[in-house]
Amino acid sequence: MRAIISDIVAQFGSWSPSEVIAVAFAILYLLLAIRENIWCWLCAGISTAIYVYLYFDAKLYMESALNVFYFGMAIYGWSVWLSGNGRGTSISVTKWALNIHVIAVAIIALLVCGAGFLLDRHTDAAFPYIDSATTFAAMWATFLVARKVLENWWYWLVIDIVSIFIYWSRGLELTSLLFVLYVIIIPFGLVRWTRSWHEQRKEAITV
């Protein structure tokens, strides 16, 4: 543990301003998303635009491509949350059936096999299969956030735990620490959205 702390202190001076900004906006995104605040998508757009470059420079090509997708999803998420349910009220937290998630995970696994193989054979990508797995899973989880699907938090918990080790090994120490913070904050998001889901169900019953 002491060695890790010393490494963090030693690396602090080498953290680029762009990574610091990206991390700051990423934290704001998560905190605002937990509160179901639409401005989370603006923070996401700024952060992901910066990360496109940072990940490409670190030879995490799938992660760089993922952030291009994130940027598009920031626009989509803003649109969905702004339009709400089409009746002038905000979009509600919902749950999706287990079979939907089973099918989604199966599709993700197939995509990982294909993308991981191609990256391993034709590029110098670091961790081609793991990188692909976190990429495709994160794409699905981001879509769930945009649709306010409660189960998104469980996907993010697994994705972020894996991401901690990937980013640290590629010299993105600040980003790795960001994902440590994410793992700590995620349970609060799960609890908050679960409470919101229960409250919305009660309101629907009493109407």
matplotlib code that plots the C-alpha trace (Angstrom):
import matplotlib.pyplot as plt

x = [0.0, 2.9, 4.4, 1.2, 0.8, 4.4, 3.7, 0.6, 2.6, 5.4, 3.0, 1.0, 3.3, 3.1, -0.7, -1.7, -4.1, -6.3, -6.6, -7.4, -10.2, -11.6, -11.6, -13.3, -16.1, -16.5, -17.0, -19.5, -21.3, -21.7, -22.8, -25.4, -26.6, -27.2, -29.4, -31.2, -30.0, -30.0, -26.8, -24.9, -25.0, -23.2, -20.4, -20.3, -19.9, -16.9, -15.2, -15.6, -14.4, -11.1, -10.8, -11.1, -7.5, -6.2, -7.1, -5.9, -2.5, -2.4, -3.1, -6.5, -8.2, -11.5, -11.7, -11.0, -13.8, -16.0, -15.7, -16.7, -19.9, -20.2, -20.1, -23.0, -24.8, -24.4, -26.4, -28.9, -29.2, -29.8, -32.5, -34.3, -34.2, -35.3, -38.3, -39.3, -42.3, -43.8, -46.4, -44.3, -42.9, -39.4, -38.5, -39.0, -36.6, -37.6, -36.6, -36.1, -36.8, -34.0, -34.2, -33.3, -30.1, -29.3, -29.6, -27.6, -24.7, -24.7, -24.4, -21.7, -19.7, -19.9, -18.8, -15.9, -14.7, -14.7, -13.2, -10.7, -9.4, -9.1, -7.3, -5.0, -4.0, -3.8, -3.0, -0.7, -3.7, -3.2, -5.5, -7.5, -10.1, -10.6, -10.6, -13.2, -15.3, -15.4, -16.1, -19.1, -20.5, -20.1, -21.9, -24.9, -24.7, -24.6, -27.7, -29.4, -28.5, -30.0, -33.2, -33.0, -32.9, -32.1, -29.9, -27.3, -25.5, -24.7, -23.1, -21.0, -19.9, -18.3, -17.0, -15.4, -13.6, -12.0, -11.2, -9.2, -6.5, -6.5, -5.9, -3.3, -1.3, -1.3, -0.1, -3.4, -3.1, -5.5, -8.2, -7.6, -8.3, -11.4, -12.7, -11.9, -14.1, -16.7, -16.8, -17.3, -20.1, -22.0, -23.8, -25.2, -26.5, -28.1, -29.8, -31.0, -32.4, -34.1, -35.8, -36.9, -38.3, -40.3, -41.6, -42.7, -44.5, -46.4, -47.4, -48.6, -50.7, -52.4, -53.2]
y = [0.0, 2.4, 1.7, 2.5, 5.8, 6.7, 5.9, 8.1, 11.0, 10.6, 10.5, 13.6, 16.0, 14.2, 14.2, 16.3, 19.2, 17.6, 14.4, 16.5, 18.3, 15.1, 13.5, 16.5, 16.6, 12.8, 13.1, 15.9, 13.7, 10.8, 13.0, 14.7, 11.4, 10.0, 13.0, 12.5, 16.0, 16.5, 18.6, 15.4, 14.9, 18.2, 17.2, 13.8, 15.4, 17.5, 14.7, 12.1, 14.5, 14.8, 11.1, 10.3, 11.7, 10.4, 6.8, 6.8, 8.1, 5.2, 2.7, 1.8, 2.0, 0.5, 2.8, 5.8, 4.6, 4.1, 7.7, 8.7, 6.7, 8.3, 11.7, 10.7, 9.2, 12.4, 14.1, 11.3, 11.2, 15.0, 14.6, 11.8, 13.3, 16.7, 15.3, 13.1, 10.8, 13.0, 14.5, 17.3, 15.3, 13.9, 10.3, 7.8, 5.2, 1.8, -1.9, -4.2, -8.0, -10.4, -12.0, -8.7, -8.5, -12.2, -11.6, -8.4, -10.1, -12.9, -10.4, -8.5, -11.8, -12.5, -9.0, -9.2, -12.5, -10.8, -7.5, -8.9, -11.3, -8.5, -6.2, -9.0, -10.0, -6.6, -3.9, -3.2, -2.8, -3.4, -6.0, -6.5, -8.8, -7.1, -3.7, -5.0, -6.4, -3.2, -1.2, -3.1, -3.5, 0.2, 1.0, -1.0, 0.4, 4.0, 3.3, 2.0, 5.3, 7.3, 5.3, 5.5, 1.7, 0.9, -2.1, 0.1, 0.5, -3.2, -3.2, -0.1, -1.7, -4.6, -2.4, 0.1, -2.5, -4.0, -0.5, 0.4, -2.1, -1.4, 2.3, 2.0, -0.4, 2.0, 5.0, 6.7, 6.8, 9.7, 8.0, 4.8, 6.7, 8.2, 4.7, 3.8, 6.8, 5.5, 2.2, 3.9, 6.2, 3.6, 2.1, 5.5, 5.8, 2.4, 3.2, 6.6, 5.3, 2.3, 4.8, 6.9, 3.8, 2.8, 6.3, 6.4, 3.1, 4.3, 7.5, 5.4, 3.3, 6.2, 8.0]
z = [0.0, 0.9, -2.5, -4.3, -2.4, -3.3, -6.9, -6.9, -5.4, -7.9, -10.8, -9.7, -11.4, -14.7, -15.0, -18.0, -17.6, -20.2, -18.1, -15.0, -16.8, -18.3, -14.8, -13.2, -15.7, -15.5, -11.7, -12.2, -14.8, -12.3, -9.4, -11.6, -13.1, -9.6, -9.0, -12.3, -13.4, -17.2, -17.0, -16.4, -20.2, -20.9, -18.5, -20.2, -23.6, -22.4, -20.6, -23.4, -26.1, -24.2, -23.5, -27.2, -27.6, -24.3, -24.9, -28.5, -27.3, -24.7, -27.5, -26.0, -29.4, -28.4, -25.4, -27.7, -30.1, -27.1, -26.1, -29.6, -28.9, -25.5, -27.0, -29.3, -26.3, -24.4, -27.1, -27.2, -23.4, -23.2, -25.9, -24.1, -20.7, -22.1, -24.0, -21.0, -21.5, -24.1, -21.7, -20.3, -17.4, -16.9, -18.0, -15.1, -13.7, -15.0, -14.8, -17.7, -17.8, -17.1, -20.5, -22.1, -20.1, -20.9, -24.6, -24.3, -22.5, -25.1, -27.9, -26.1, -25.6, -29.4, -30.2, -27.8, -29.4, -32.9, -32.0, -29.6, -32.3, -34.8, -32.4, -31.3, -34.8, -36.6, -34.0, -31.1, -28.8, -25.1, -23.6, -26.8, -25.3, -22.0, -23.7, -26.1, -23.2, -21.2, -24.4, -25.6, -22.1, -21.5, -24.7, -23.5, -20.0, -21.3, -23.4, -20.2, -18.4, -21.2, -20.9, -17.1, -16.7, -13.0, -13.9, -15.5, -12.1, -11.9, -15.3, -14.4, -11.1, -13.0, -15.8, -13.5, -11.4, -14.4, -15.8, -12.7, -13.6, -17.3, -17.0, -14.2, -16.3, -19.3, -17.3, -16.8, -13.1, -12.5, -14.7, -12.7, -9.5, -11.1, -11.5, -7.9, -7.0, -9.4, -7.7, -4.3, -5.6, -7.7, -4.7, -3.9, -7.5, -7.2, -3.9, -5.2, -8.4, -6.6, -4.2, -7.2, -8.9, -5.8, -5.4, -9.1, -8.7, -5.7, -7.5, -10.5, -8.2, -6.4, -9.7]

ax = plt.figure().add_subplot(projection="3d")
ax.plot(x, y, z, "-o")
ax.set_aspect("equal")
plt.show()
